[in-house]
Amino acid sequence: MGKNKMHTHRHYEEQEEWGCGNWMEYTFVVIVACILLLGSVGLTIFWVMSYRGGFGWRDANNPEKQFNLHPVLMVAGFITFSGFSILLYRICRCCRRIYVKLLHTVFHALAIPCVAIGFIAVLEYHKYRNIPNFYSLHSWLGFVTMGLFAIQFVVGFFSFLILLCCQSATSAFRAALVPIHASFGLTTFMLAIATCLTGLTEKVFTMPGGFGGSKLPNDIIVVNVLGMSLVGLAVVFNYSLRKEELRYRAHLPVIEEPM
């Protein structure tokens, strides 16, 4: 019987250990995800600064500068900050779990002012240009994404931070919320990517002279590269969040029974 117990514990330990291939896969996923998360907001800033005239606020001479805040802040909030928050919580192995949860909350909290200011910027731009609000698929998707994001933040903050004050009494309830929160978190992120892609497409088709010549303009090339980066993020995140081997698991101590 002692031999059976020893065999069981050793088998568990072998399952928890990672080989070289696992660590290479993990490192590759993390590096690619970080490059795409930072690259997406970097490309958006480059596009706005180089081809759209930069930024401004309530500039009557060039209201487009205020609109330019919208894509940059929405990509920064919904994609970069939210993406890092999801990635940290799912596969971070370098910090204690409580610190990972706090960083998860901090990154989501940083996304809130970005989304709020970006939303106000486009509303005021529409008002100045006499453009109706929520007339396009992009705006509808954005509205749904913001609603899900707000619900996710409130539920996550309540269940994983406030309820930790009475951890033993609420452990079962929080455990039941984990798969729901994770599923809607990935759904919200994918909706954010879809919203960005429809917004970029809408902007390209409304740009004056965008397809007037035989050669593709440089700014449209930048937009296309940005769009493909967002598609790449959808692939990488779907892979990393659904692959169980990459998921963080607390390592329980292995106690070997005597023979």
C-alpha positions as CSV (number, residue, x, y, z in Angstrom):
1,M,0.0,0.0,0.0
2,G,2.9,2.3,0.8
3,K,4.4,1.7,-2.6
4,N,1.1,2.7,-4.3
5,K,1.0,5.9,-2.3
6,M,4.6,6.7,-3.3
7,H,3.8,6.0,-6.9
8,T,0.7,8.3,-6.8
9,H,2.6,11.2,-5.3
10,R,5.5,10.9,-7.7
11,H,3.1,10.7,-10.7
12,Y,1.5,14.0,-9.5
13,E,4.9,15.6,-9.2
14,E,5.9,14.6,-12.7
15,Q,2.6,16.0,-14.1
16,E,3.3,19.4,-12.5
17,E,6.9,19.6,-13.8
18,W,7.6,21.5,-17.0
19,G,10.1,20.4,-19.6
20,C,12.2,22.5,-22.0
21,G,9.4,22.4,-24.6
22,N,6.8,23.7,-22.2
23,W,9.0,26.6,-21.2
24,M,9.8,27.4,-24.8
25,E,6.1,27.5,-25.7
26,Y,5.3,29.6,-22.7
27,T,8.1,32.1,-23.4
28,F,7.1,32.3,-27.1
29,V,3.5,33.0,-26.3
30,V,4.4,35.7,-23.7
31,I,6.9,37.4,-26.0
32,V,4.5,37.4,-29.0
33,A,1.6,38.6,-26.9
34,C,3.6,41.5,-25.4
35,I,4.9,42.6,-28.8
36,L,1.4,42.6,-30.3
37,L,-0.1,44.4,-27.3
38,L,2.5,47.1,-27.3
39,G,2.8,47.2,-31.1
40,S,-1.0,47.8,-31.5
41,V,-1.0,50.9,-29.4
42,G,2.3,52.0,-30.9
43,L,1.1,51.7,-34.5
44,T,-2.1,53.6,-33.6
45,I,0.0,56.5,-32.1
46,F,2.3,56.4,-35.1
47,W,-0.7,56.5,-37.5
48,V,-2.3,59.4,-35.7
49,M,0.9,61.4,-35.3
50,S,2.3,60.8,-38.8
51,Y,-0.8,60.8,-41.0
52,R,-3.8,62.3,-39.0
53,G,-2.3,65.5,-37.6
54,G,-1.8,64.6,-34.0
55,F,-3.9,65.3,-31.0
56,G,-6.0,68.2,-29.7
57,W,-9.0,69.1,-27.6
58,R,-11.9,71.3,-28.8
59,D,-9.8,72.7,-31.6
60,A,-12.4,74.5,-33.8
61,N,-9.8,74.8,-36.6
62,N,-9.1,71.1,-36.7
63,P,-11.7,69.0,-34.8
64,E,-10.1,65.8,-36.3
65,K,-7.4,66.2,-33.7
66,Q,-9.9,65.6,-30.9
67,F,-11.2,62.6,-32.8
68,N,-7.7,61.2,-33.0
69,L,-7.8,60.7,-29.2
70,H,-10.6,58.1,-29.7
71,P,-8.7,55.4,-31.6
72,V,-5.5,55.8,-29.5
73,L,-7.3,55.7,-26.1
74,M,-9.7,52.9,-27.0
75,V,-6.8,50.7,-28.3
76,A,-4.8,51.5,-25.2
77,G,-7.7,50.8,-22.8
78,F,-9.5,47.9,-24.4
79,I,-6.6,46.2,-26.0
80,T,-3.2,47.0,-24.4
81,F,-4.2,47.5,-20.7
82,S,-7.0,44.9,-20.7
83,G,-4.8,42.5,-22.7
84,F,-2.0,42.7,-20.2
85,S,-4.5,42.3,-17.3
86,I,-5.9,39.1,-18.9
87,L,-2.5,37.7,-19.7
88,L,-1.1,38.3,-16.2
89,Y,-4.0,36.7,-14.5
90,R,-4.0,33.6,-16.8
91,I,-0.4,32.6,-17.1
92,C,1.8,34.8,-14.8
93,R,4.2,32.6,-12.8
94,C,6.7,35.1,-11.4
95,C,4.5,36.6,-8.6
96,R,2.4,35.4,-5.7
97,R,-1.2,34.9,-6.7
98,I,-2.5,37.8,-4.5
99,Y,-0.1,40.2,-6.3
100,V,-1.2,38.9,-9.7
101,K,-4.8,39.6,-8.7
102,L,-3.9,43.1,-7.7
103,L,-2.0,43.8,-11.0
104,H,-5.0,42.3,-12.8
105,T,-7.2,44.9,-11.2
106,V,-4.7,47.8,-11.6
107,F,-4.4,47.2,-15.4
108,H,-8.2,47.1,-15.8
109,A,-8.5,50.2,-13.7
110,L,-6.0,52.0,-16.0
111,A,-8.2,51.1,-18.9
112,I,-11.2,52.9,-17.4
113,P,-10.0,56.5,-17.9
114,C,-8.7,55.7,-21.4
115,V,-12.1,54.3,-22.5
116,A,-14.0,57.2,-20.8
117,I,-12.0,60.0,-22.4
118,G,-11.9,58.3,-25.7
119,F,-15.7,57.9,-25.6
120,I,-16.2,61.6,-24.7
121,A,-13.8,62.7,-27.5
122,V,-15.8,60.9,-30.2
123,L,-19.2,62.1,-28.8
124,E,-18.0,65.7,-28.9
125,Y,-16.6,65.3,-32.4
126,H,-19.9,63.9,-33.6
127,K,-21.7,66.8,-32.1
128,Y,-19.4,69.3,-33.7
129,R,-19.7,67.6,-37.1
130,N,-23.5,67.0,-36.7
131,I,-23.0,63.3,-37.0
132,P,-25.6,61.0,-35.3
133,N,-24.4,58.8,-32.5
134,F,-24.6,55.0,-32.6
135,Y,-25.5,54.9,-36.3
136,S,-22.9,52.2,-37.3
137,L,-22.1,48.6,-36.5
138,H,-18.8,49.9,-34.9
139,S,-20.6,52.1,-32.5
140,W,-23.0,49.3,-31.5
141,L,-20.2,46.9,-30.9
142,G,-18.4,49.5,-28.9
143,F,-21.4,50.2,-26.7
144,V,-21.8,46.4,-26.0
145,T,-18.1,46.1,-25.3
146,M,-18.1,49.0,-22.8
147,G,-21.2,47.5,-21.0
148,L,-19.6,44.1,-20.7
149,F,-16.3,45.7,-19.6
150,A,-18.0,47.7,-16.8
151,I,-19.9,44.6,-15.6
152,Q,-16.7,42.5,-15.6
153,F,-14.8,45.1,-13.6
154,V,-17.5,45.4,-11.0
155,V,-18.0,41.7,-10.6
156,G,-14.2,41.0,-10.5
157,F,-13.5,43.8,-8.0
158,F,-16.4,42.6,-5.7
159,S,-15.7,38.9,-5.9
160,F,-11.9,38.7,-5.9
161,L,-11.0,41.7,-3.7
162,I,-13.8,42.7,-1.3
163,L,-14.8,39.1,-0.6
164,L,-11.2,38.2,0.3
165,C,-11.9,39.9,3.6
166,C,-14.1,36.8,4.5
167,Q,-12.2,34.3,2.3
168,S,-13.3,31.1,4.0
169,A,-17.0,32.0,4.0
170,T,-17.0,33.0,0.3
171,S,-14.5,30.6,-1.2
172,A,-17.2,28.4,-2.8
173,F,-19.1,31.4,-4.3
174,R,-15.8,32.9,-5.7
175,A,-14.8,29.5,-7.2
176,A,-18.2,29.3,-9.0
177,L,-17.6,32.8,-10.4
178,V,-14.2,32.1,-11.8
179,P,-15.2,30.3,-15.1
180,I,-18.0,32.8,-15.7
181,H,-15.7,35.7,-15.2
182,A,-13.0,34.2,-17.3
183,S,-15.4,33.3,-20.2
184,F,-16.9,36.8,-20.3
185,G,-13.5,38.3,-20.0
186,L,-12.3,36.6,-23.2
187,T,-15.6,37.5,-24.9
188,T,-15.2,41.2,-24.0
189,F,-11.6,41.2,-25.3
190,M,-12.6,39.6,-28.6
191,L,-15.5,42.1,-28.9
192,A,-13.0,44.9,-28.3
193,I,-10.9,43.6,-31.2
194,A,-13.9,43.3,-33.4
195,T,-14.9,46.9,-32.5
196,C,-11.4,48.2,-33.3
197,L,-11.4,46.4,-36.7
198,T,-14.8,47.7,-37.7
199,G,-13.7,51.2,-36.5
200,L,-10.5,51.1,-38.6
201,T,-12.4,49.9,-41.6
202,E,-15.0,52.6,-41.2
203,K,-12.4,55.3,-40.9
204,V,-10.4,54.1,-44.0
205,F,-13.5,54.2,-46.2
206,T,-14.4,57.7,-45.1
207,M,-10.9,59.1,-45.5
208,P,-10.9,61.6,-48.5
209,G,-9.0,60.1,-51.5
210,G,-8.2,56.9,-49.6
211,F,-8.4,54.7,-52.7
212,G,-8.1,57.4,-55.4
213,G,-4.8,56.2,-56.9
214,S,-3.3,53.0,-58.2
215,K,-0.8,52.8,-55.3
216,L,-2.0,52.0,-51.8
217,P,-1.4,55.0,-49.6
218,N,1.1,54.6,-46.7
219,D,-1.4,55.5,-44.0
220,I,-3.8,52.7,-45.2
221,I,-0.8,50.3,-45.1
222,V,-0.3,51.3,-41.5
223,V,-3.9,50.7,-40.7
224,N,-3.9,47.3,-42.4
225,V,-0.8,46.3,-40.4
226,L,-2.5,47.5,-37.2
227,G,-5.6,45.4,-38.1
228,M,-3.5,42.3,-38.7
229,S,-1.8,42.9,-35.3
230,L,-5.2,42.9,-33.7
231,V,-6.1,39.6,-35.5
232,G,-2.9,38.2,-34.3
233,L,-3.8,39.1,-30.8
234,A,-7.1,37.3,-31.1
235,V,-5.3,34.2,-32.2
236,V,-2.6,34.3,-29.5
237,F,-5.0,35.1,-26.7
238,N,-7.5,32.4,-27.7
239,Y,-4.6,29.9,-27.8
240,S,-3.0,30.9,-24.5
241,L,-6.3,31.1,-22.6
242,R,-7.7,27.8,-23.8
243,K,-4.5,25.8,-23.6
244,E,-4.6,24.2,-20.1
245,E,-0.8,23.6,-20.0
246,L,-0.2,27.3,-20.0
247,R,-2.6,28.1,-17.2
248,Y,-1.2,29.1,-13.8
249,R,-1.7,26.5,-11.1
250,A,-0.5,26.8,-7.6
251,H,2.1,24.1,-6.9
252,L,1.1,22.0,-3.9
253,P,3.9,20.4,-1.8
254,V,4.5,16.8,-2.6
255,I,4.7,14.7,0.5
256,E,6.2,11.3,0.0
257,E,4.8,8.5,2.2
258,P,7.1,6.0,3.8
259,M,7.5,2.6,2.2
